[in-house]
Amino acid sequence: MSRRVRRKLDEKNKDKIVLLDWTSLDYDAVLHLFTCLNHRDRASLASTCKTWRALGASSCLWTSLDLRPHKLNPSTATSLASRCVHLRSLRFRGVESADSIINLKARNLLEVSGDYCRKITDATLAMIAARHEGLESLALGPDFCEKITSDAVEVVAFCCPKLKKLRLSGLRDVSSEAIEALAKNCTQLTDLGLLDCLSVDEDAVGKVVSLKYLSVAGTSNIKWSVASSKWDKLPKLIGLDVSRTDVGPGAVSRLLTSSKSLKVLCAINCRVLEEDTSFMSSDRFKGKVLLALFTNVFEGVASLFADTTKKKPKEIFTYWRGLKDKAPVDETMRWIEWIVSHTLLRTAESNPQGLDEFWLKQGAALLLTLMQSSQEDVQERSATGLATFVVIDDENASIDCGRAEVVMREGGIRLLLELANSWREGLQSEAAKAIANLSVNANVAKTVADEGGIRILAGLAKSMNRLVAEEAAGGLWNLSVGEEHKSAIAQAGGVKALVDLIFRWPNGSDGVLERAAGALANLAADDKCSMEVATAGGVQALVMLARNCKYEGVQEQAARALANLAAHGDTNNNNAAVGQEAGALEALVQLTQSPHEGVRQEAAGALWNLSFDDKNREFIAAAGGVEALVTLAQSCSNASTGLQERAAGALWGLSVSEANSIAIGREGGVPPLIALARSEAEDVHETAAGALWNLAFNPGNALRIVEEGGVPALVHLCSSSASKMARFMAALALAYMFDGRMDEYALMIGTSSSASTSKTISLDGARRMAFKHIEAFVTTFMDPQIFVAAAVTSTPTILSQVTEKACILEAGHLRCSAAEIGRFVTMLRNPSSILKACAAFALVQFTVPGGRHAMHHASLMQSGGEARVLRSAAAAANMPREAKIFVKIIIRNLEHHQAESSIQ
């Protein structure tokens, strides 16, 4: 870093430059700057000069350390040890970090808090306790500590006599010996949390006479008759939390009436208690506060204060935080914040039925209020609660819109963005997660964008903290669903940040990779953004994921992103760029064999889009794409319509090449495509019809289609499909099959007269069926009255009316080769009047002005001298009336395109 930087002044003095010497900042200013950084950034800043190195090592900066966002291994801990002599508070995540705490040599630790403690064992906890005998606070959770037993709790009791606060989650059981050891040795223990345990010795808890606050939330198998008769005698007990338990009205009544010291009893989400409607309506515990789903929590908390008559109940937490003299209630209020935030999160995670009214009336407001707590863990847990309580179905990213919008109405979006914009990485991560989930709702997403959330999330996506970057990428993923937000994400630098995420964490970070790839997939669906993705190195990054990552979520999103990049056809070069990226096509072909349907579907979709490029089409075939996609089509009869559509679509794309078409027929691709043509789903039978149309161009494939029962399937599509395109392509496939070439091929391969006779009879019957339905199809696009007028006089007005009635707009997206156009022109000379009319009808679709490839088709016809054939056909005596009229329209279309080409 340069010590001297240029800083521009305001617009009025924009030509003026001021040189700012960072080393001239006073000691306190730099020290304050250091306090706003995590330990990694402090180390970076301290490395800039000797003065700052000394400041960075100041003991006041190393009294508290949050290592949750970082991987603490023994070597890292050893490197930090020299600065941790005065460390008082430590937060960590996971068993490896817990095992490494000893290497910090922080013998004066007072507070230890750990997350993700499922794998922490008795040995690890015993080691922490034995090496830090001055501990006053120990908290492990909120996830379950499944491997910790009562033995470790006893060790904590013997080794940490100064313990004041102990909170443990998810122990199997807490024995009487362990609790009695706490009562005997930890005489200053005032706050005990034994949450979500399978069992707790009720009698032993009643012996911890120093307790002021006790939480057994979520703990099962409590004998409430014993608990209430013992705990009501605890002489100092002020707050008791029995939320999410099976406590009944009798035990609650006894505790509130018998205990002389108890002021607050929290019983949120206690089913047995809530089922007693008479208890819910009672108001017999004057001077005591009961917090439950059926009470007003804000009013209950407000009753703890002497004079709040002028305050609204919802403002009570703000009122308390602003008090100059908090001492009388501060400890209790901090405990209430902690236990309510914990219970609301656990309740949101379990998502029980029947709580909509609670969440809408006060649950969401409580979470928003707790997000403003001075306790960082309460803030984080409340943000996580907001992220969780709106989710209905995590698998399908479905949220409750009513809950999301109440958060928005209560000002929650701005509050979350403020937390996301803070320097604390724990808050950044949880706030970004909440923003991401809430943004599934379109109205919330708009508010996030309007409040500057896109810029904040794009900035967080650049974080060196993987958890922060992951949640930010998730937010951008959800926001990028809205078309109106895509360009804003690109302008905020989001595309580059997302691509960089993939390169920064290429292995072992499935969550961040899936979210980054998912966001890029959404952005790539936009033409301009897709070019920015490619420019930022997105093609290389996504291909790297498709080739190397084994996690199906990442594979699916990477394939979807590549599919979207390749979907813009002629508007940019991304289609060719993806195909040219080393290993891209091979990786996608390989993914079509994935055991996960979503991966197969997106890989097939990507190959479908990529096959529109001539070179890609051949490279896909060379990479084994024909065999893989035929196998996929054969296996997806019971799959989702999305997979069926893309499997048929990819074969459709590959079959544009006649060599590929022959290979598809040879590999057994005809039967599964016929089966898909019978699908009830319009999108599926449309792509299957397109593939069969291409395959039918080859007489060998045409015969296979007949032999495999394809004619009835195509006839059904031609007459019954709701899709004009499916009907059109089915008719064209039938026209190809019976224009005479297949008959010649069938006779050529016949091995005996009997076999030939059998096939001839079969072909004759199929031909009659095909011709009947081709004729019926073409007739549906002819208005008899207009055709009679057009036969008499072919004025531009009349021909325009015929064109308007006959035009299939979607057919303008079909691109034919010179051979295909030539075949339709040749068909105009076919003896069958039905085929003549069908060929003319098809050429109208391919040349009508405004069609995407109309100019291309007109150019092929002009360069091939087809105009002469068309004029001859229009004048031929044996040409059917409808075919003649269609031919006149084609000639008119060609003249239009020629004039337009001359102007250009």
N, C-alpha and C positions, 0 to 999 in steps of 0.2 A: 504494500500500500504506500502511495506517495504521501508524505506528510503535508505537502502543499497541494491544495485542490482549488480549482477555479469555481467560484460561485457567482452566478448571474444575479443582478439586482432586479428590481421590478421593471415593468415595461417602459416606464418613463425614462429610466436610466439604463436601458438595455445594452448600451454600448460600453457601459462602465463595468470593469472587472475588479473584484476584490480578491486578494490572496489571503486565504485563511490558514493559519498555522495551527494544526491540531495539537501540537505539543504545548501551545500556549494556554490551553484549557486548564483551569485550576483543578486541584486535587479532588475536591468534592464533586465537581461536574463529571470527571472521568470515572470516579468511583460509582456515582449514580448510574452512569452508562453501563458499567460492568454488572450492576445488580439486575439490569433488565435483560441479561443474556443467559443462555444456558451454558453449561460448563464447556461444551465444544466451542461455542462462539467466543467465550471468554478466552480460551486458549489461543484461538486465532488472533484475537485483538491484542492479547498480551505478547504475541510474537513479533509485533511491529517495531518495538523499540525497547531499550533497557528500562526506561522510566515506566512504561506501561507494563512491562513484565513484572516489575516490582509491585506495581499497583494491583495487578491481576492476582498476585499471591497474598493479598491482604486477608488477614484472618476473618474479617467481618464479612467477606464475600463467600466464605466457606463454612458458614454455620449451618446452612441448609443446602441440601442437594437432592434434586429430583432426577433420578436415573432411569425412570420408566421408559422414556422414548429411546433409550440407548441400550446396547448390549454390554452388560458389565461382566467381563471375564476376569480371571485372576491377573492377567498382565495389565489390563486397563486399570483395575483397582490398585495395583501396585504403583502404577505411574501417578495415580492421584493421591497416594498415601501421604506424601509430604505436605499436602495442603489440607488434609483432613484432621489435623491434630485437634482443632477446635470445633469439629463438626458436631452439631447438636440434633439435627433432624435429617432423616434419610427416607426417601421413597424409592422403591425398586419394583421390578416386574419380572416374574418368572424364577424358576428354580436355579438357573445358572447364575443369575445375579445374586440370589440369596446365598448360594455357596461361596460367592466371591467377596461377600461383605467383610469377612475376616481380614482380607488383604488390604482393606482401607486403613486398618489400624486406628480406627476412630473410637478409642476407648471411652470417650466422654459422651457418647450418643445418649440422648434423652428420649427421642421419638423415632420409631421405625414403623413404616407402613409398606405393605407389599400387596401387589395385585397378581392375578394369574398364579395362584398358589396351589393348584391341584396336585402338583408333583413334589411339593415340599414335604420332606419327611421329618420324623421326630428328631433324627440326628442333626438335620440342618437347623431346626428351630432351637434345639438344645445348645448348639454351637453359638447361635446368635445371642441367646440368653446368657450363656456362660462368659462370653467375651465382653458383654456390655451390661455389667451388673448395676449400672446407674440408670438403666431404662425406666422412664416414667410412663411411656405410652407405647403399646404394641398393638398393631392392627394388621390382620391378614384377611383379605377379602376384596370385593364382595363375592367372588366365585368361591366354590367349596374347597376346603382344605381336607381332601378325602384321605390323605395318608398320615395326617396328624392325629395322635391318640391322646388319651388322658395322661399317659406317661410324660409326654413333652410338656403338657400344661403344669404338671407337678415340678418339672425341672425349672420352668419359668418362675414358678412360685418361690422355689428355693434360691434361685440365682439373682432374682430382681426384686429385692425387698422394698424398693422405692416405687414400685409400680403403682400408678394412679388410674391408668386406663388400659383395659384389655378387651379387644374386640376380635373375635374369631368366628369364621363362617364355615358351616358345613361339616363339622366334626360328627363322627358316627355317634359317639356318646361322650358325655363329660361326667366322669364318675364322682362319687362322694369324696374319695381320697384326694382327687385333684382339686376340687372346689374347697375342701377343708384346708388343704395346703395353702391355697390363696388366702383364705380367711386368717390362718395362723401367721403366715410370713409376710403378706402384703397388707399391712395394717392401714396403709394410706389409699387402698384401692377404693375409688369412689364411683367409677364408671365401668360396668361389666356388660359386654355384649356377647352372648352365645347364640348366634343367629343360624337358622336353618339346620340345626343339629337334629339327629334322630331321637336323642333323649338327653335329658339333663336331670341330675339328682335334685329334686325340689327341696328336700329337707336340708341338704348341704348348703344350697344357695341362701337359705334363711339364716345361716350362721355367719355370713359375710356382713357383719354389722356395720362396716364402714361405708357400705354402698349408698350412694345418692341416686344413681341412675342405673337401671337394669333393663336390658333388652333381650327378650327371648323370641323375637319375631321369626316366624316361619318354623319354629322348633316344634316337632311333633311328639306325641306320646307323653305329654305333660299331664300329670294327675292334678287336676285343678283344685280338687278338694284339699289336697295336701299343700299345693302351692299357695292358695289363698290364705290358709290357716297359718302358714309360716311366714310368708312374705309381708303380710300386713303388720307384722311385729318388728320389721326392720326399722330401727329408730330414726335413721336419717334419710330414708327413701323418699325422694321428691318426684322422680319420674320413672314410670314403668311402661315398657313397650311390649305388648302381647299381640301385635299385628300379625295377620296371616296364620293364626293358630285356631284351634277349635274351642277356645275359651267360651264359656256360656254366661248367661245373665247372672247366675248365682255367684260365680267367682268374681265377676266384675263388681257386683253390688257389695260383696263382702270387702273387697280390697278398697273400694272408694269410701265405704262407711266406717270400716274398722281402723284403717291406717290413719294415725294422727298426723304424720308428716307428708303423706302422698298428696301432691298437687295435680299432677298430670298423668293420666292413663291413656295411652294410645292403643286403640284396638281397630285399626283400619283393615278392612277386608277380612273380617272374622265371620264366617258364614253362619255359625250357630247363633251368634249374638244377633246378627241382622235378621234372622228368621223370626225372632220374638218381637212382634209388632208392638206389644204393650210396653216392652222395655224401650223401644225406639222412641216412643212418645213421652216417656217419663222425664221429669225434671226434678229429681230428688237429691242430687248430689251438689248442693249449693256449696260454693267455695272450692269445689273440685272441678277439674277440666277433663271431660271425656272427648277424645278425638276419634271419630269413626266416620264411616261413609254416610251415615244418616244424620250426622251433626254438621254444623257449619264450623269448619276448622279455624277459619280466620276469626270468627267471633269467640271461639273457645280460647285461642291464644290471646286475644285482646283482653279477656277477663283476668289475665294474670297481672295486668297493669292497673294501678290505682285510679288514674284519671285519663280515660281516652274517649270521653264523651263527644269530643269534637272531631274525632278521627273516624274515618271509614274503616270497617274491619279489614278490608283488603289492603289497607295501607299500614297495618300494624307492624309488619316486619320492617318497613322503611322507617316508621316512627321509632322503633327500638334502635335501629342502627344509627339514628341521628341523635340519640340521647347523649348528653354529656356524662351523666352518672348512670352507667349501665350495671353497676355492680349487683344491685338486688336481683336482677333477672337475667343477667348476661349468661351465666353458666347454663341455666335452664333453657334459654332460648337457643343457644348453640347446640345443645343436645336435641332439642325439638327439630331444628333444621336438619340435623344429621339423620335422626331416625325416620322422619317423614320422607326425606329424599330417598333413603334406602328402601322404604316400604313402597313408595310410588314406583320406583324403578322395578322392584321385584313383581309388583302387581302388573305393571305394563308388560313385563316379559312373559308372564303366564297368560295375560290377556283373557281374564275370565268374562263370561257372558253377563250382561245386565248392568254394566258399569258406565254405559254411555252418558246417562244423566250426570253422574258424578264427575266424569272427565270434562264434560261441557260446562257444568256450573262452577266447579271449583278445582278439579284436578289439574287442568291446564294452567289456571291462574297460580296455583300453588307451585308448580314446577317453574314457572316464569319468575315468581317471587324468590324462590330458592336459588335460582341462577344468579341472583344479585348478592348472594351471601359472601361474607369475607372469607369463608372456609373454602379453599380451592376444591377439596374432594366433594363438598356439597354442590358446588357449581358444576363440576364435571358430571356427577351422578344425575343431577337434574337435567342437564343437556342431553345425557344419554337417555333419560326417561322420556324427554320430548321426542327424541329420535325413535323411540320404541313404541310409545303408546299410540302413535298414528298408524302403525303398520297392522294391516289385517292379515295379509298373506305375503310373507317374506319371499317365498319361492317365486311368486309372480309379480313382485314389486307393487302390491296393491295396498292402498292406504285408505283410511277413513277421511273423506273430504271434510266432513263436519268438524272433526277434531283438528285437522290441519288449518281450517279457516278460523277457528276460534283462537288458535295461537296467533294467527296473523292479525285478527281484530284486536287482540290484547297487546299488540306491539312487540310480539315475540321475535319477529324477523329482524328488526333493528337491533334488539338485544343480543340475539345470536350472532349477528354480524360483528357487533362490538367485541364479543368474546372471541370470535374467530380472528379478529384483528389484534388481539392482545399478544404479548410476547411470550406468554406461558404456553408451551407446546401441548400440555395436557388439555387445556381449555380449547386450543385451536382444533385439536383432533375431534373432541366430542361435539363442539359447536358445528364444525363442518359436517359431521355425521348427521346431526339434526337438520341442518339446512338441506342436505342431500335428500333425506327422506321426505321432508315437507315439500320439497320442490317437485315431487311426483305430481302434486296438484298444480294445474296450470295457473290458477290465480295466485297461488303462493310463489310459483316460479317467476311470474311477472313482477311481484313485489320484491323478490330477491334481486332481480335484475335492476329494477327502478332504484333500489336502495344502494346500488353499487356492489352487490354481492358477487357478480361475475369477476370483477377486478380483484376482489379479496380472495376468491377461490383460486383464480389463476395464479395469484401470488403464493398462496399456500401450496399449490401443486409443485412449486419450485423448492419447497422445503427439503432440507437434508434429513429431516425426521421422516422415516418411512410411514409411520402411522398417520401423521398429519397429511403427507402427500397423498396417501391412499384415500382418506376421507374427502380431501379436496377434489381428487379425480372423480370420486363417486358423485360429488355435487355437480361437477361439470358434465358428467355422464347424463344425469337426470335433466339438467337444464338444457342440454343439447338436443333433447327430444323436440323441443319447441323450435320451429323454423325461424321464429323471430329472434332467437337468442344465438344462433350459430355464428353470425357475423360479429356479434359483440364479443363472443368468446375468442374468436380469431384476433380481433382488434386488441383484446386485453393480453395477448401473448399466450393464450391458453393452448393453442395447437403445438407451439414449440415446447411448452412446459410438459405437455402430455407425451410427446415423442421422447423428450429427454428422460422422463420417468422410466420408460422402457429400457433405455440404454443404461440408466443408473442402477436399476435393480433387475438385471436380466434373469436371475436365477433365485429360486426359493422365496419369492415374494408374490405369490399367486394373487393375493387380494389387490395389490396396487396395479399389477399387470392387467388383470381382468378389467378393472375400472378404467384404466388408461386406454386400453384397446376398445372398450365399449364406447367411451366418449369419442374416440377417433372415428369409430364406425358411424356414429350418428353424424359427426361433422362431415365425413367423407360423402355423405348422401347429398350434400350441397355442392354445386358445381364449383363455386369460387373457393369454398373451404377445402374441397378435395385437392385443388391445386396447391393450396398452402400446406396441406398435410404432406403432399409429395415433396414440395420444396424444403420442408423442415426435416426430411429424412424419414418420413413416415413409412414409405414403402419398404425400405430396408429393415426398419424396426419391426414392422408387422410380419414380414416374411421370416425374420429371425424367431419371432414367437411361434409362428406356424410350424417352423422346422424343429425347434428345440424344446419348447415347453410341453410338459406332459399333463398339465392340469386342464381338464375339459372346458372349464369356464373360459380360460385364456384362449384355448384353441378356437372355441366357438366365436368369441368376439374378434379375434385376429382374422379369422376367415370371413366374418361378416364385414369387417372393415375393408379387406381386400376386395370383396364383392362390390361394395359401394364405390370404392375407388375406380373400379373397372366399369362402372355402370353408366358413365357419361358419354360413351360412344365417341362421336366426332367432335365434341366440344373441347376436349383436352387430350393429352397424350398419356394419361395415367394407365389406360388399358394396356398399351404396349409396354409401358414402364414396368408394370407389375410382372408381365410375362418375361421381360428381359432380366429381372432380378434373379440372381443365381439361386437355384433351388426352389423358387416359388411354386412353379407348376407341379414339380415332383411332390412337394410338401402337401399341396392341396389334394392331389390325387391320393396320397397316402391317407389323408384325413377322411376321405370318403369311406374308409374301412374302419373308422373309429367305432368303438362299442357304444358311444353316446350319440343319440339321434340328433340332438341339436348341432353337434359338430359336423355330422354327415350332411345335414341340411345346408348349413352355411358354406361348407366346402363345395358342395354341388352347385350352390348358387353362385359362388365365385367362379367356378369353372364355366358355368353357363355364360356369365357376363364376359369373361375373358375370351370365350370362343368366338365372339363377334370380330375379333382381330384375326386376319388370315394367318399370320405367322403363329400366333398363340394356338390357334386351332390345330395346326400340324404338330406343334411342340407338345401339346396336351396328349395327342394321340401317341407321339413318340415316347412319352413318359408313362405309358400304360393306361391312359385315361379312358380309352374305349372299353377295355376289359373291366376296369374298376367301376365305370358308370353303368355298364350292362349288369354287372353283379349287384350293384346298388339298386337298380330298377327291379331286378328279380326278387330282391329281399324286402321290398318296401310295400308289399300289398296291404299290410295291416298297419303301416306307419301313418304319421300325421299327414294331412293334406299338404302342408308346407314342404315336407321332404319329398313327397310324391311329385309335386309340381316342379321342384328344382331338379330332381333326378331326370324326369322327362325333358325338362327345359335344357339341361346340359347335353343330353343326347340330341336334342333338336339343334342346338348350336353346333355341335361337332359334325352332325350329318349334313351340314351345308356343303362340306367337301364330299364329293362322290366316293373318293377312296375311303374316307371314314364311314360313309354310309354303307358301303359294301362290307367293311369290317364289322360294323354294328350288327348287320344281318347275319354275318358268319358266326359272330360270338353269341348269338341267341337273343339279340335285343328286340326282335319283333314281338314274341309272345308277351313279355311284360308291358310293352307299350300298348298292345291291344287291351290288356287287362286294365291299364290306367285310363285308356280311352273310355272305358265303361264306368269310370268313377262318377259319383254323384256330385263331386266338387267341380264347379265350373272352371276354376283355374287349372285343375289337374287335367281334365279332358281337353282343355285348350292347348296346353303344351304337348300332350301326347299326340293330338291331332297334327300339330306342327311337325313333330318328329316323324310321324308316319307319312306325312306329305313328302318330306324330304327323302325318306327311305324309298317311297314308291316311285321315285324318278328312275331308279335302277330296276330293270325288268326282273332280275333275280329276287330282289327284295319284294317286288310287287307280287310275285308268285308265292313267296313265303307268307305274305299277309293274307292272301286268299286261302292258302292251305291251313293257316292257323286260325281261321274263322274271323279274320279282320274285316271282311266286307260287311257283315251284319253290324259290327261295332261302329264302323264308319257311317253306315247308312243311318243308324240310330242317332249319331251325332249330327249328321247332315240335316235330319228332319226334326230333331227334338231339343237340341241344345239351346239354352238361353243365351249363349254367347254367339254373336254373329261371326266372330272370328273362327270359332271352333267349327261352325257349320260350313264356313267358306273353305277352310283348309281341308276339312273332310271331303267336300265336293271336289276340290282340286286333286286330292290323293286318289279318289275314285276315277277321276278323269285320266290321270297319269296311267293308272293300272289298266284301263280298258281302251287305250288309244291304238292298240294293235301290237305294240312291242312285246308285251308280256305273252301274247298268244304265240308269237314267233319263237320266243325263248322257250316256252313250254313245249312246243313241237320239237325244237332243236334238242332238248335234253331228254325227250321221251325215249324209252328203251324198248318198247314194244307197241304194237298197234292197239292192243287192249288197254295198255296204260294211257296211251295218247287219247283214246276214245273216252276213257273215264275222265281224264282231265278236261277234255274239250266240253263234255257234257256239264262238268262242274263249273267251268269258266263261263259257259253260255248262261247258266242260271244266275251266276253272280253278276254277269254283265247286265242282264235284264233288270235285276234288282238295283244295281248301281245307277243305270241310266234313268230309271224311273225317279229316283230320289234326287239325282243331279238336276233333272228337268224341273222337278217341283221346287227345288231350292232356288234356281235362277228365276223361276216364275214369280216367287214372292217379292222380287225386287222390281217387278214390272207393273206399272199401272196401265191396264188395258186401254183406257180412254186416251191416255197420253201417247201410247204406242200406235194407236190407230192414226192419231194426228201426225205423229212423226213419220209414219209410212207414206203419208200423202205429201208432206212438206217438211224438209229438214232445216227449219230455220234455227238460228242460234238460241232463240227463246225456248223452242220446243226441246232441243237437244239438252239445254241446261236443266229443263224440268225432268227429263229422263235421267240425267246424271245425278240430280239431287235425290231422286227416288232410289237409284241403284247404288249410290256410294256407301261403302263401309269405311268409316273414318279410320278405324284401327288398322285397316289393311295398308294404309299409307306408311306404316312402320316396317312392313316387310320389304326385304331387299333381295332381288332375284339376280341370278347370274345370267350371262349371255346365253348359256345353254338352255336355261329355264325359259327365258323370254322367247328364244328361238323355237322351243318345243310348243309353246302356246300359239305362236304364229303358224307353225306347221299344222297344228291341230285345226286351224281354220279351213284346211283343205281336206279334213277327215270326212269320210262318207257320212258319218253320223251327224245329223243336224243338232242333236243334243250337245255333242262335244264341241261343235262349232260355236254354239251359243255360249257354252261354259267358258271356252277359251277367250272369246270376245269380252265376256263379262269380266274375266280375270284381268285382261289387259286394260280395261277401263280403270279398275282399282289401282293398278300399278302406274298409271300415267296421269291420273286426275291431278290438276294443278293444286298445289298446297300439300301434296303428299311428301313425306320426308325424303323418299328416294325416287320421286317421280322424275326429276331431271336426269338422274342416273339411268333409269329405265328408258327414257326417251332417247338419251344419247346412244344406248346400246342398239335400239331399234333403228335409229338413223344411220349409224355407222355400219350396221349389218344389212342395209338396203331393204328393211322390212316395210318401208312406206309403200313400195311398189306392190308388194304382196297384199297389203291392206287395201289399196285402191282397187286391185283386181278382185279381191273378196267382196268389196262393197258393190261391185258391178256384176258379180256372178249371178246367173239366173237361179242356180240351185242353192244359193245362200238363204237360210231362213230369215224371215222378216226381222225378228228381234236381234239376230246376229248382225244383220246389215246395219241396223240402227246403232248398235254398240260399236261397230267398226268405224262408222262415221264420227262417233264421239272420240274414238282413239285417234283418228286422223286429225281431228280438231285439236286434241290435247297436244299432239306432236307439233303442230304448227304453232301453238301457244308457247311451248318450251323452246322451239327454235327461234322464235321472235325474241323471247326473253334472253336467250343465250347471246343473240346478236347485240342486244342492248348492253349486256354486261361486257 
